[in-house]
Amino acid sequence: MTLVLTHSEIVGLLDPDQIRKAIEEAFAGLTLGDYQNPAPSAVPLPDRGLCLPMVAAGTDLTTVKLLSDVPANRDRDLPTQRSTIMVASAVTGECLAILDGRAITAVRTAAASAVATDQLAAESASVLGLVGAGNLAVQHASSIAAVRGLTRIVVWSRSADTLATFRARTENLGIPVESAPAPVDVFRLADVVCTLTPAKDPVARGRWFRPGQHINAVGAPPRPDHREIDADGMARSRLIVDSIPTVLAKSGAVLCAIDEGAITANDVGTELGDVITGRASGRQSDADISLFESVGIGLQDLVTARLVIDRAEELGVGAYFDLRA
């Protein structure tokens, strides 16, 4: 039997703290060879759309998230990115679950940034900066507040309405929120900065980065010509990635910086799992600028989906279908 869970059902099943711990263990497991996570191939769709099947496998489960990046959806008043996750048994091949991907993607992405922040940011980091104030920003504020004692959040957004919504949705954190006039002001004030925009051209410049700062680059679509961080920013930073093959396949920030001669492929040599397991160093000095290039990998979906399915079965949430009938 196959469990089917909708977006609204999944929202009630997500435990961010539990997911963060699972994501950290998953990155370590990827480094240690416990999981397989090949780089996704991009399949062209009409109107400059892309389909990316994100595959991951462990000893008990395999998952495929079908991610569609559809820029033309802006004109349809629809989300530009949509995803569905299929979970199967790695032993029997049976389809165990079909899950809407929206909430899982947002929470697991923020969890990865929180793990990177915990591993790479200075222990004294207390000011969080967000470039972008949408749903991902809300998730990041909550997740990073769980790993650092935040005293202030500095946010830039093009939209006053989006910023007002962000304030309302993060009020429960009890952390003062300050509006920044421009992205450069976020970098000027914050110890940890998360870039969370669907940018094609850079919204962050390396000349803005300050010694000791940590940056999570998260928002750019998985396209080789889209980036939030310019080449100078990539060159100035201690670069840590979620998956080397995936970054070299679909990170515009990395690929553009290589094309422009600012870095080489050899500079993309350290995964977050290497830092977690102690195989590589993260922050080497108080003055280091660390940058986590988070393009997103299928393994994050796998471990999050496992937690969601377990919780759904415990609470009796969702519907079951016999797909062979």
N, C-alpha and C positions, 0 to 999 in steps of 0.2 A: 504494500500500500504506500502511496505517495502523499506526504503532507504538503498542503498548499497554504501559505501564509500571505496575507495582504499587508500593505504598508501600515495601516492603522493597527493591525494586530501586532506587527513586529515592533512598533514604537513602544508598546507596553511591555515588551519582553527584554529590552536592552538594559544591561547593567554596565555603565561606562567603566567603573573600577575593575570589574571582572574582565571586561574586554581589553582594557589596557594591559593587564597582567598577561592575558592570553597572547596579545600581540607581541609583547616583549619576549615571551617564551618561543613564539613562532619565528621571530627574527633570529634568535639564537639557534633554533632547530634548523633553520635554513642553512646557516653557516656550518653546522655540524653534520649536515647531510640527511637529516630526518625527513625533509620534504623536497618535493620537486616543484619548481616554479619557472617554467620556460618563459622567455620574452614573448609577448603577444604579437601576432601578425595583424596588420591593419588591412581591412577589406573595404575598398571604396564603395560608397553609396551615392545615390543621386544628390545633386545640389551641394557638393563638397562634403557630404556626410562621410563618417567613418564607422565601421563596425569592428570592435576589438574583442575577440573571445579570450578572456583571462582565465587561464587554466592553472590549477594547483592540485597536488596530490600528496597524501600522507599514507600511513600504513593502513588506515581504516576508511578514509573518505577521499573522494575526489570531487572537485567543484569546477564548474565553468560559469563565469559571469559573462553574459552577453551585454557588453557596454556599447551603446550607440551614441556617437557624438554628432548631433544634427544641427548645425548653425541655422539652417532655414526655419527651425522651430520658433525662433524669436518672432518671425512674421506671423506665425500661427498662434502666438500667445501660449506656447507649450514649452516645457523644459528642454534645454538644448542637449542635456545628457539624460539618458534613461537606461536602466539596467535591470536584468533579471538573473537570479542565481539558481542554477540547478545543482543539487547535491546527490551524489551517488555513492554506493558502497564500493570501496576499493577492492573488496574481496569477491563480491557476487556481481557487481555491476548494476544492481537494482537502483532505480531512481528513488531516493528516499524523500526528497523534498524539492519544492519549487518555491522560491522566495522573491518577493519584490526587493530590488536592490537599493532603493533610495536611502532609507534610514540606516541600513547596515553600512553603506558606503560612507555616509557622513560621520557616523560614530567611530568606525574603525580608522578613518583617515585622521580624525582628531586624536584618537588614541595613539597612533603612530607618532604624531608630532609631540605628544606628551612624553612618550618613551624617549624620543630623540632629545627633547629638552632636558629630561632627567639625566640622560647620559652625557650630554654635551654642554649644557649651559652652566654658568658659574653658580655655585651654591647660593651666593648672595643675590642672585637675580630676583628682582621684586616688581619690576615694571614690565607689563606685557603690552606689546604694540601689535595692532591688527591693521593691515592694509586690506580693507574690505570688511563689510559689516553684515553679511548675509547669514544664512543658516550655518555655514561652515565656521564662521566667526563665533557664533554662539556656542557651538560644540567645542571649539578650541579654547575659548575662555574657561569653560567648565573643566575640560580635561587638564589644561595646564595649571589651573588653580589647585589641582589635586597633587601636583608634584613640586610646586614652588609656592612659597608664602607671598602671594601677590598683594601689593599695597595699592596698586593703581593699574587701570587698563586705559591705554591711549588708542583711539580708533579713528581711522580716516575712512570716509565713504563719500561717493559722489552724490548719494541720495540722503536728504535729511529724513525722509520717511523711514528708510532702511535703518538709519542710525537710531531713530526713536524706537523702532521695534527691537533693535539690539539691546538698548537700555532696559526696556521692559522685560525682555526674556532673560537677562542676566542679573536682574535685581536681587534674585534669591542668593547670589554669591556674596552680597554684602561688600563688594569691592567698588570704589569710586571709578566712574567712567568719564574720561575726558575726550572731547572731540579735537582732532588735529586738523589744521587747515589744509595740509598737503601731506603726501607720503613721506617727504623728506623730514617732516616734523615728527613723524612716528619713529623714524630711525634716530633722530636726535635725542629723543626722550626715553626710549625703551631699552631694556636689557635683553629681552627676547622679542623678536619680531616674527610674525607669521604673515606671509603674503598669500592672499586668499581671493584673487581676482581671476576672471577668465581672460587674461590679457593675451594679446598677440605680440605687442611691443612692450619692452621693459617698463615696469612701474617702479623699479628699484634700481639705483645706481650704486656701483661699488664705492664711489667716492663718499657716499653717505655712511658707510659702515664704520662703526667705532670699535677700537680695540676692546676685546672682552665680550663682544656682542655675540649672541647666537641667533641664527635665522632659520626658520622653517619655510621653505619655498614649496607651496602646496597647490595653488589654484589653477595654473595654466593647463589648458586642455592637452591631451596626449598627442600632440602634433609636433613634428620636428621644426616647424617655423613659428611656434608660439612660445613665449617665455615671459616671466615676470622679472628675472634678474639679468642684468646686462653682463657682457663678457668680463668686464673689469671686476664685477662683483664675484664672479666665479673664480677668477684668478687670485683675488685677495683672500679667499676663504680657505679654511681647512674643510674640504669637501667630503661629506659622508652621504651615501646613497642607500636607498632601500634594496635595490637589486642592480648589480652592474649590467647584466644583459638587458634588463628592461630599460634602464636609463639610456643606454647606448642605442636602443631601438626607438624610444619615443619621448625623450626629454629634450625639448627645444632649447632650454637654457644650456644644457651640456653640449648639444650638437652645434648650436650657433657659436658657442665659445670656442669649440674645437675648430670650426670653419674659419673663425676670425683670428686664429693663432694665439688666443689668450691662454689656452690650456691644451693638453694633449690627452689622448685616450688613457695614457699611463697615469694621469692625475685622477682618473676615476677608478680607484683601486681599493677603496675601503667601504664596506657595507656596514650598516648599523649593527647587524649581527656579529660582525668582527669585533666591534667595540664592546657589545654586551658580554661576549664570551672571553674578552681579554686578549684576543688574537691581534688586535691593533689598538693603538691609543686614540682617544677622542680629542679632548682638549689637552694640549701639551704645555700650555702656559696660560697665565691669567690674561695675557694680551691677545691670545688667539681669537680670531673670528671664525666661528664654526658655522657651517651651512649644511642643513639636511635637505637634500633634493628628493622630495617625496612625490614620485609619479604614481604610486599605488600599485600593489601587486595582488594577484589572485589569492595568495596565501592568507592575506589579511581577511579576505572574504570567507575563506574556508574555516578559520578558527572562530570567527564571529558567528558564522552560520551554525557551527556545531553548538555553541552556547545558546543561540536562539531556539534551535530545534529541541535541545534538552529542556529548556524552560517551557516551551510550548507543550511538550508531552507531559511535563509535570503538572501544568495548570489546565490541561485539556483544551488548549486554544488551537484554532485552525480546523481545516476540513481535510478528510482523507479520500483519495480516489484510487481506484484500481486502473492504472493506465493500460493494462493488458486486456481489459474487458472489451 
